[in-house]
Amino acid sequence: MSEVRVCNCVGPQNGQPRCPCMMRNVIQRDGRWIELERDLGPVRPYCVDALKAYFQNAIAPTTPNNGSL
């Protein structure tokens, strides 16, 4: 995913694909420009289960008072 930033750069320079401020995570490898990935750590199983439960309830919320109105 690319970030959007406001800068005063004049654009890509010296044959680079992006302006200097956006070249932080870009390297040259085997004659190609490569955007580096960032490892933010392992995904914990309980986080995934909590997210699934959250989105299932957001899509089909349960009714209060056991469905009685």
DSSP file (Angstrom, degrees, kcal/mol; ACC not computed):
  #  RESIDUE AA STRUCTURE BP1 BP2  ACC     N-H-->O    O-->H-N    N-H-->O    O-->H-N    TCO  KAPPA ALPHA  PHI   PSI    X-CA   Y-CA   Z-CA
    1    1 A M              0   0    0      0, 0.0     2,-0.3     0, 0.0     0, 0.0   0.000 360.0 360.0 360.0 133.6    0.0    0.0    0.0
    2    2 A S        -     0   0    0      1,-0.0     2,-0.2     0, 0.0     0, 0.0  -0.685 360.0-129.9 -95.6 149.9    1.4    3.4   -0.9
    3    3 A E        -     0   0    0     -2,-0.3     2,-0.5    19,-0.1    -1,-0.0  -0.637  10.9-135.0 -94.4 152.7    1.2    6.4    1.4
    4    4 A V        +     0   0    0     -2,-0.2     2,-0.3     2,-0.0     0, 0.0  -0.945  32.3 168.6-108.5 124.2    0.0    9.8    0.3
    5    5 A R        -     0   0    0     -2,-0.5     2,-0.6     2,-0.0    17,-0.0  -0.967  33.2-130.1-134.5 150.0    2.1   12.7    1.5
    6    6 A V        +     0   0    0     -2,-0.3     2,-0.3     2,-0.0    -2,-0.0  -0.890  42.9 155.7 -97.9 125.2    2.3   16.3    0.7
    7    7 A C        -     0   0    0     -2,-0.6    -2,-0.0     2,-0.1     0, 0.0  -0.878  51.2-122.9-141.5 173.8    5.8   17.5   -0.1
    8    8 A N        +     0   0    0     -2,-0.3    -2,-0.0     3,-0.0     2,-0.0   0.059  62.0 136.5-106.8  22.8    7.7   20.2   -1.9
    9    9 A C        -     0   0    0      1,-0.1    -2,-0.1    10,-0.0    10,-0.1  -0.308  56.7-136.7 -69.0 155.2    9.6   17.7   -4.1
   10   10 A V        -     0   0    0      1,-0.4    -1,-0.1    -2,-0.0     9,-0.0   0.439  58.1 -95.5 -91.3  -0.2   10.0   18.5   -7.8
   11   11 A G  S    S-     0   0    0      2,-0.0    -1,-0.4     0, 0.0     7,-0.1  -0.635  71.9 -11.8 116.7-175.6    9.3   14.9   -8.7
   12   12 A P        -     0   0    0      0, 0.0     2,-0.3     0, 0.0     7,-0.2  -0.268  65.2-166.1 -59.4 143.3   11.4   11.8   -9.5
   13   13 A Q    >   +     0   0    0      5,-0.6     3,-1.8     1,-0.1     5,-0.2  -0.938  57.4  14.8-132.5 153.6   15.1   12.6  -10.1
   14   14 A N  T 3  S-     0   0    0     -2,-0.3    -1,-0.1     1,-0.3     0, 0.0   0.807 129.9 -56.1  56.0  36.1   18.0   10.6  -11.5
   15   15 A G  T 3  S+     0   0    0      1,-0.2    -1,-0.3    -3,-0.1     0, 0.0   0.561  97.3 146.3  77.8   7.5   15.8    8.0  -13.1
   16   16 A Q    <   -     0   0    0     -3,-1.8    -1,-0.2     1,-0.1     7,-0.0  -0.475  53.8-130.5 -77.4 151.1   14.1    7.1   -9.9
   17   17 A P  S    S+     0   0    0      0, 0.0     2,-0.3     0, 0.0    -1,-0.1   0.671  86.6  29.8 -76.9 -15.3   10.4    6.0  -10.1
   18   18 A R  S    S-     0   0    0     -5,-0.2    -5,-0.6    -7,-0.1    -2,-0.1  -0.874  94.5 -84.6-136.6 167.8    9.3    8.4   -7.2
   19   19 A C    >   -     0   0    0     -2,-0.3     3,-1.7    -7,-0.2     4,-0.4  -0.341  52.5-100.3 -69.4 159.1   10.3   11.7   -5.7
   20   20 A P  G >  S+     0   0    0      0, 0.0     3,-1.2     0, 0.0    -1,-0.1   0.815 120.6  56.1 -54.2 -36.8   13.1   11.6   -3.1
   21   21 A C  G 3  S+     0   0    0      1,-0.2     3,-0.4     2,-0.1    -2,-0.0   0.751 108.9  48.1 -70.7 -20.3   10.8   11.7   -0.1
   22   22 A M  G <  S+     0   0    0     -3,-1.7     3,-0.4     1,-0.2    -1,-0.2   0.357  91.3  81.2 -97.9   4.9    8.9    8.6   -1.3
   23   23 A M    X   +     0   0    0     -3,-1.2     3,-1.2    -4,-0.4    -1,-0.2   0.276  58.6 105.1 -92.0  11.3   12.1    6.6   -2.0
   24   24 A R  T 3  S+     0   0    0     -3,-0.4    -1,-0.2     1,-0.3    -2,-0.1   0.888  89.6  30.7 -59.9 -42.1   12.5    5.6    1.7
   25   25 A N  T 3  S+     0   0    0     -3,-0.4    11,-3.6    11,-0.1     2,-0.4   0.063 101.9  98.7-106.8  23.8   11.3    2.0    1.2
   26   26 A V  E <   +A   35   0A   0     -3,-1.2     2,-0.3     9,-0.2     9,-0.2  -0.938  44.1 171.4-117.3 133.0   12.5    1.5   -2.4
   27   27 A I  E     -A   34   0A   0      7,-2.8     7,-3.3    -2,-0.4     2,-0.5  -0.881  33.9-113.0-130.8 165.0   15.7   -0.2   -3.4
   28   28 A Q  E     +A   33   0A   0     -2,-0.3     2,-0.4     5,-0.2     5,-0.2  -0.880  38.7 168.8 -97.8 129.9   17.3   -1.4   -6.6
   29   29 A R  E >   -A   32   0A   0      3,-2.8     3,-1.4    -2,-0.5    -2,-0.0  -0.960  66.6 -14.7-144.2 124.3   17.6   -5.2   -7.0
   30   30 A D  T 3  S-     0   0    0     -2,-0.4     3,-0.1     1,-0.3    -1,-0.0   0.857 127.9 -52.5  53.6  40.5   18.5   -7.1  -10.1
   31   31 A G  T 3  S+     0   0    0      1,-0.2     2,-0.3     0, 0.0    -1,-0.3   0.639 119.7 102.0  75.5  14.1   17.9   -4.0  -12.3
   32   32 A R  E <  S-A   29   0A   0     -3,-1.4    -3,-2.8     2,-0.0     2,-0.5  -0.929  75.1-115.4-128.7 153.3   14.4   -3.4  -10.9
   33   33 A W  E     -A   28   0A   0     -2,-0.3     2,-0.4    -5,-0.2    -5,-0.2  -0.782  35.8-167.8 -85.6 127.1   12.9   -1.0   -8.4
   34   34 A I  E     -A   27   0A   0     -7,-3.3    -7,-2.8    -2,-0.5     2,-0.6  -0.968  16.2-144.3-122.3 128.5   11.6   -3.0   -5.4
   35   35 A E  E     -A   26   0A   0     -2,-0.4    -9,-0.2    -9,-0.2     2,-0.0  -0.826  29.4-126.6 -90.7 123.0    9.4   -1.6   -2.6
   36   36 A L        -     0   0    0    -11,-3.6     2,-0.2    -2,-0.6   -11,-0.1  -0.323  15.5-130.0 -71.1 148.2   10.3   -3.2    0.7
   37   37 A E        -     0   0    0     -2,-0.0     2,-0.5     2,-0.0    -1,-0.1  -0.615  14.5-135.7 -91.5 157.5    7.8   -4.9    2.9
   38   38 A R        -     0   0    0     -2,-0.2     2,-0.7     2,-0.0     0, 0.0  -0.971   6.7-146.5-117.0 126.2    7.5   -4.2    6.6
   39   39 A D        -     0   0    0     -2,-0.5    -2,-0.0     1,-0.1     0, 0.0  -0.824  15.8-179.5 -91.7 116.6    7.1   -7.0    9.1
   40   40 A L        -     0   0    0     -2,-0.7    -1,-0.1     1,-0.4    -2,-0.0   0.332  52.6 -90.6 -98.1   6.2    4.9   -5.8   11.9
   41   41 A G        -     0   0    0      2,-0.0    -1,-0.4     0, 0.0     2,-0.0  -0.387  59.5 -39.8 110.4 172.0    5.0   -9.0   13.8
   42   42 A P        -     0   0    0      0, 0.0     2,-0.6     0, 0.0    -3,-0.0  -0.318  54.3-115.8 -72.8 153.8    3.1  -12.2   14.0
   43   43 A V        -     0   0    0     -2,-0.0    -2,-0.0     4,-0.0     3,-0.0  -0.787  28.7-138.3 -86.8 125.3   -0.7  -12.4   13.9
   44   44 A R    >>  -     0   0    0     -2,-0.6     4,-1.5     1,-0.1     3,-1.0  -0.709  10.0-131.4 -86.9 134.7   -2.1  -13.7   17.1
   45   45 A P  H 3> S+     0   0    0      0, 0.0     4,-2.3     0, 0.0     5,-0.2   0.856 105.0  55.4 -55.2 -39.2   -4.9  -16.2   16.8
   46   46 A Y  H 3> S+     0   0    0      1,-0.2     4,-2.1     2,-0.2     5,-0.1   0.810 103.9  55.3 -68.9 -25.6   -7.1  -14.5   19.3
   47   47 A C  H <> S+     0   0    0     -3,-1.0     4,-2.3     2,-0.2    -1,-0.2   0.913 108.3  47.9 -68.0 -41.7   -6.9  -11.3   17.4
   48   48 A V  H  X S+     0   0    0     -4,-1.5     4,-2.4     2,-0.2    -2,-0.2   0.924 112.8  48.2 -65.0 -44.3   -8.1  -12.9   14.2
   49   49 A D  H  X S+     0   0    0     -4,-2.3     4,-2.3     1,-0.2    -1,-0.2   0.894 111.3  50.7 -63.1 -39.8  -11.0  -14.6   16.1
   50   50 A A  H  X S+     0   0    0     -4,-2.1     4,-2.3     2,-0.2    -1,-0.2   0.901 110.6  48.9 -65.3 -40.4  -12.0  -11.3   17.8
   51   51 A L  H  X S+     0   0    0     -4,-2.3     4,-2.7     2,-0.2     5,-0.2   0.911 110.2  51.1 -65.7 -41.6  -12.0   -9.5   14.4
   52   52 A K  H  X S+     0   0    0     -4,-2.4     4,-2.3     1,-0.2    -2,-0.2   0.932 112.0  46.9 -60.0 -45.5  -14.1  -12.2   12.8
   53   53 A A  H  X S+     0   0    0     -4,-2.3     4,-2.1     2,-0.2    -1,-0.2   0.898 111.7  51.6 -63.6 -40.5  -16.6  -11.9   15.7
   54   54 A Y  H  X S+     0   0    0     -4,-2.3     4,-1.9     1,-0.2    -2,-0.2   0.946 113.0  43.3 -62.1 -48.9  -16.7   -8.1   15.5
   55   55 A F  H  X S+     0   0    0     -4,-2.7     4,-2.0     1,-0.2     5,-0.2   0.840 111.1  54.5 -71.0 -31.8  -17.3   -8.1   11.7
   56   56 A Q  H  X S+     0   0    0     -4,-2.3     4,-2.5    -5,-0.2    -1,-0.2   0.910 111.9  44.9 -65.3 -39.9  -20.0  -10.8   11.9
   57   57 A N  H  < S+     0   0    0     -4,-2.1    -2,-0.2     1,-0.2    -1,-0.2   0.822 111.4  53.4 -71.8 -30.8  -21.8   -8.8   14.6
   58   58 A A  H  < S+     0   0    0     -4,-1.9    -2,-0.2    -5,-0.2    -1,-0.2   0.860 114.7  40.9 -71.1 -34.4  -21.4   -5.6   12.5
   59   59 A I  H  < S+     0   0    0     -4,-2.0    -2,-0.2     1,-0.3    -3,-0.2   0.916 135.1  17.5 -79.3 -44.6  -22.9   -7.2    9.4
   60   60 A A  S  < S-     0   0    0     -4,-2.5    -1,-0.3    -5,-0.2    -2,-0.2  -0.693  86.4-163.3-127.8  78.0  -25.7   -9.1   11.2
   61   61 A P        -     0   0    0      0, 0.0     2,-0.2     0, 0.0    -3,-0.1  -0.237  20.1-115.9 -65.8 150.1  -26.1   -7.5   14.7
   62   62 A T        -     0   0    0      1,-0.1    -5,-0.0    -5,-0.0     0, 0.0  -0.538  29.4-114.9 -81.1 151.5  -28.0   -9.3   17.4
   63   63 A T    >   -     0   0    0     -2,-0.2     3,-0.5     1,-0.1     4,-0.4  -0.635  32.1-110.3 -86.8 144.9  -31.2   -7.8   18.7
   64   64 A P  G >  S+     0   0    0      0, 0.0     3,-1.0     0, 0.0     4,-0.1  -0.287  96.4  28.3 -69.7 160.0  -31.3   -6.6   22.3
   65   65 A N  G >  S-     0   0    0      1,-0.2     3,-1.7     2,-0.2    -2,-0.0   0.836 132.2 -65.9  59.0  38.3  -33.4   -8.4   24.9
   66   66 A N  G <  S-     0   0    0     -3,-0.5    -1,-0.2     1,-0.3     3,-0.1   0.795  97.4 -54.4  56.9  32.6  -33.1  -11.8   23.1
   67   67 A G  G <  S+     0   0    0     -3,-1.0     2,-0.3    -4,-0.4    -1,-0.3   0.332 105.1 125.0  90.1  -7.8  -35.1  -10.6   20.1
   68   68 A S    <         0   0    0     -3,-1.7    -1,-0.3    -5,-0.1     0, 0.0  -0.690 360.0 360.0 -87.5 139.7  -38.2   -9.4   22.0
   69   69 A L              0   0    0     -2,-0.3    -1,-0.1    -3,-0.1    -4,-0.1   0.402 360.0 360.0-104.1 360.0  -39.2   -5.8   21.3
